[in-house]
Amino acid sequence: MLRYQKFRSSIMVDAGIGRLLIASLHQGISDVIPARLPFYENWLTPPGLRGSKFGLAPLHAVLSFLRLEGQTSYDQIMALAGQYTGDWGFGEVSAVERALVHSTPPWLRARLALRLSRRLVKHTFKGSKATVRMRKGAGTMNIRASIFCAVRETAAFPMCGFYSAAVERFLQRFDIDAQVDVSECKASGGNACTMAVTIRGHRAEERAAEAA
């Protein structure tokens, strides 16, 4: 969380792009392809950003170059960046809201946490919107206008793994054992960007069972 706070205080963003997204991408690139980080820092970090605002054009450039790194690197970067977003996004949920969600029965906690996870989408890019559904331990998240899927040509692989990783980690921070997978991606030929959410259990219950 400290790395995110230091990073976000040094940049300004425009066009509805969230600092959370920029900080997470920067850290994900640093973890997976550190030798390439100086190249991406032309767009992602000060001094390139100091005194100016980060707009859509630089972000699209970064995402375009990341796709050229190949599927393996792209998927790894997006998975880690999404996990950072889930962690840091959880840290921005108020203590009152976190306590309220944790105090609810497991079946309701999963539903409430998934609804809160919509903020992750809005906080990465204000032009995107997420809708969620949950029933009997299975749910979906549909994302409209995903910033990752604004491609000119059909992609060879899904582009929105960032969101599945972010939502999965966010739910886990609420002690929910969840798996979130991309079931459809508009960039790779799907009709929409859709995540499948599977609730496998609740960590507090698992810990209690192990202690018994």
Rosetta blueprint (number, residue, H / E / L):
1 M L
2 L H
3 R H
4 Y H
5 Q H
6 K H
7 F H
8 R H
9 S L
10 S L
11 I L
12 M E
13 V E
14 D L
15 A L
16 G L
17 I E
18 G L
19 R H
20 L H
21 L H
22 I H
23 A H
24 S H
25 L H
26 H H
27 Q H
28 G H
29 I H
30 S H
31 D H
32 V H
33 I L
34 P H
35 A H
36 R H
37 L H
38 P H
39 F H
40 Y H
41 E H
42 N H
43 W H
44 L H
45 T L
46 P L
47 P L
48 G L
49 L L
50 R L
51 G L
52 S L
53 K E
54 F E
55 G L
56 L H
57 A H
58 P H
59 L H
60 H H
61 A H
62 V H
63 L H
64 S H
65 F H
66 L H
67 R H
68 L H
69 E L
70 G L
71 Q H
72 T H
73 S H
74 Y H
75 D H
76 Q H
77 I H
78 M H
79 A H
80 L H
81 A H
82 G H
83 Q H
84 Y H
85 T H
86 G H
87 D H
88 W H
89 G H
90 F H
91 G H
92 E L
93 V L
94 S L
95 A H
96 V H
97 E H
98 R H
99 A H
100 L H
101 V H
102 H H
103 S L
104 T L
105 P L
106 P H
107 W H
108 L H
109 R H
110 A H
111 R H
112 L H
113 A H
114 L H
115 R H
116 L H
117 S L
118 R H
119 R H
120 L H
121 V H
122 K H
123 H H
124 T H
125 F E
126 K L
127 G L
128 S L
129 K E
130 A E
131 T E
132 V E
133 R E
134 M E
135 R E
136 K L
137 G L
138 A E
139 G E
140 T E
141 M E
142 N E
143 I E
144 R E
145 A L
146 S L
147 I H
148 F H
149 C H
150 A L
151 V L
152 R L
153 E L
154 T L
155 A L
156 A L
157 F L
158 P L
159 M L
160 C L
161 G H
162 F H
163 Y H
164 S H
165 A H
166 A H
167 V H
168 E H
169 R H
170 F H
171 L H
172 Q H
173 R H
174 F L
175 D L
176 I E
177 D E
178 A E
179 Q E
180 V E
181 D E
182 V E
183 S E
184 E E
185 C L
186 K H
187 A H
188 S H
189 G L
190 G L
191 N L
192 A L
193 C E
194 T E
195 M E
196 A E
197 V E
198 T E
199 I E
200 R E
201 G E
202 H E
203 R H
204 A H
205 E H
206 E H
207 R H
208 A H
209 A H
210 E H
211 A H
212 A L
